[in-house]
Amino acid sequence: MVIDTPASTAITEIKDGLSAVLEGGSPTQEEWLIVLLLNSLSDGDYNWLRKDLLGFMMNSKVQITSDDIVERIETEHRETTRTKGGDSAMSAKTKS
């Protein structure tokens, strides 16, 4: 595995993300779930979504929930799957 992000940048992003989620005090089960969901997005095709959600959380007064994150992941997955399915169908039609 090759890491493109320097450790100091990753650590800063983690600290900023935790600060945005936790806002002081002991983390609740919901807050830990949010951290884990965001962390699960960091490796692979949805890293951009993690950054988007973290940016929203740090720059908005709106509280985001784990259900919001799961819904966004599912929506993006459906869109990606639909787009890839459409691309495959177009390729098949073109080759015919």
Sequence and secondary structure as in RCSB ss.txt:
>XXXX:A:sequence
MVIDTPASTAITEIKDGLSAVLEGGSPTQEEWLIVLLLNSLSDGDYNWLRKDLLGFMMNSKVQITSDDIVERIET
EHRETTRTKGGDSAMSAKTKS
>XXXX:A:secstr
    S HHHHHHHHHHHHHHHH SS   HHHHHHHHHHHHTTSSTTHHHHHHHHHHHHH SS   HHHHHHHHHH
HHHHHHHHHHHHHHHHHHHH 
